[in-house]
Amino acid sequence: MAILSETTRVRNSTEVSIYKLLNDSKDANTTSTAIDVLDATSMTLLVEAGANVSSGVVTLEGAATSDYSGTWASITTATTNAASKTFIATTDVGDTASVPVPYVRARISTVIGGGGSVDVYLVVRRD
């Protein structure tokens, strides 16, 4: 799977890139293309839920290589529900909860329930 879109802006020496990783996806274990984040200072997983989405989990995962075939390390998750349509999970690279790896990807780790689907974005900040 390829990056579906990419936008980058620079302001006051800070670069912010927004990658669209998944579009109208709902099936468990759907994964995105790996993104190089070796120089990132923070990463935000942004999930936009379509109509009828009632549940599901999207995980931001990391690995040492972009083509790693084993189980990727979980960095953070965004859990969808019927009460909202936008879900955000942010991790600072310096956090003890994060895994400083050169590549990350998005994975639908729990099926998106309710008959809807999600679009998934990764926002990468580089200072």
Secondary structure as UniProt FT lines:
FT   STRAND          5..11
FT   TURN            12..13
FT   STRAND          14..25
FT   TURN            28..29
FT   STRAND          35..36
FT   TURN            38..39
FT   STRAND          42..49
FT   TURN            51..52
FT   STRAND          55..63
FT   TURN            66..67
FT   STRAND          73..81
FT   TURN            82..83
FT   STRAND          86..92
FT   TURN            93..94
FT   TURN            96..97
FT   STRAND          103..113
FT   STRAND          118..126
//
